[in-house]
Amino acid sequence: MEIIIWLTKKSYWNLREYFFPIAQLPDEIMRAIESEAHDIVWRKDRAGEEQNLADYYEVLACLYKKKYVQHFSEQRRL
């Protein structure tokens, strides 16, 4: 029974992504976000601690969400 439920959910998400793909940010914006996240984490951890990859991913996710909303809200206005 669990396999049927799992297959149903998996099929649903695959079909949803196929017919309604999630919009992606352009590569130049992604590079800028990654660079900014690296700079933020490096400045924060420069005081003697090692850079923490979890901090980098946390900052990256936050910046990504902010830029995603900003980019696609600007496109809706056009």
C-alpha positions as CSV (number, residue, x, y, z in Angstrom):
1,M,0.0,0.0,0.0
2,E,2.8,2.4,0.8
3,I,4.4,1.8,-2.6
4,I,1.2,2.8,-4.3
5,I,0.9,6.0,-2.3
6,W,4.6,6.8,-3.0
7,L,4.2,6.1,-6.7
8,T,1.1,8.3,-6.9
9,K,2.9,11.2,-5.1
10,K,6.0,10.8,-7.3
11,S,3.9,10.7,-10.5
12,Y,2.0,13.8,-9.4
13,W,5.1,15.8,-8.7
14,N,6.8,14.7,-11.9
15,L,3.8,15.6,-14.0
16,R,3.3,18.9,-12.2
17,E,6.9,19.9,-12.9
18,Y,6.7,18.8,-16.5
19,F,3.5,20.7,-17.3
20,F,4.1,23.7,-15.0
21,P,7.9,24.1,-14.7
22,I,9.3,26.3,-11.9
23,A,10.9,29.4,-13.3
24,Q,14.7,29.6,-12.8
25,L,16.8,32.7,-12.3
26,P,19.3,33.6,-15.0
27,D,22.9,32.4,-14.6
28,E,24.4,35.9,-14.1
29,I,22.0,36.5,-11.2
30,M,22.8,33.1,-9.7
31,R,26.6,33.9,-9.9
32,A,26.0,37.2,-8.3
33,I,24.0,35.6,-5.4
34,E,26.7,32.9,-4.9
35,S,29.5,35.6,-4.8
36,E,27.5,37.8,-2.4
37,A,26.8,34.8,-0.1
38,H,30.5,33.8,-0.2
39,D,31.5,37.4,0.8
40,I,29.0,37.6,3.6
41,V,30.1,34.3,5.1
42,W,33.8,35.1,4.7
43,R,33.5,38.5,6.4
44,K,31.5,36.9,9.2
45,D,33.9,34.0,9.8
46,R,37.1,35.9,9.2
47,A,37.4,36.7,12.9
48,G,39.1,33.4,13.6
49,E,36.6,30.7,12.9
50,E,36.6,28.4,9.9
51,Q,34.0,29.0,7.2
52,N,30.9,26.9,7.8
53,L,29.2,25.4,4.8
54,A,25.9,25.4,6.5
55,D,26.1,29.2,7.0
56,Y,26.9,29.6,3.3
57,Y,23.9,27.5,2.3
58,E,21.7,29.4,4.7
59,V,22.8,32.8,3.4
60,L,22.5,31.5,-0.2
61,A,18.9,30.3,0.3
62,C,17.9,33.6,1.9
63,L,19.5,35.7,-0.9
64,Y,18.0,33.4,-3.6
65,K,14.5,33.8,-2.2
66,K,14.9,37.6,-2.1
67,K,16.3,37.8,-5.6
68,Y,13.7,35.4,-7.0
69,V,10.8,37.5,-5.7
70,Q,12.5,40.7,-6.8
71,H,13.2,39.4,-10.3
72,F,9.9,37.9,-11.1
73,S,7.9,40.7,-9.5
74,E,9.7,43.1,-11.9
75,Q,8.9,40.9,-14.8
76,R,5.2,40.9,-13.9
77,R,5.1,44.7,-14.1
78,L,6.5,44.7,-17.6
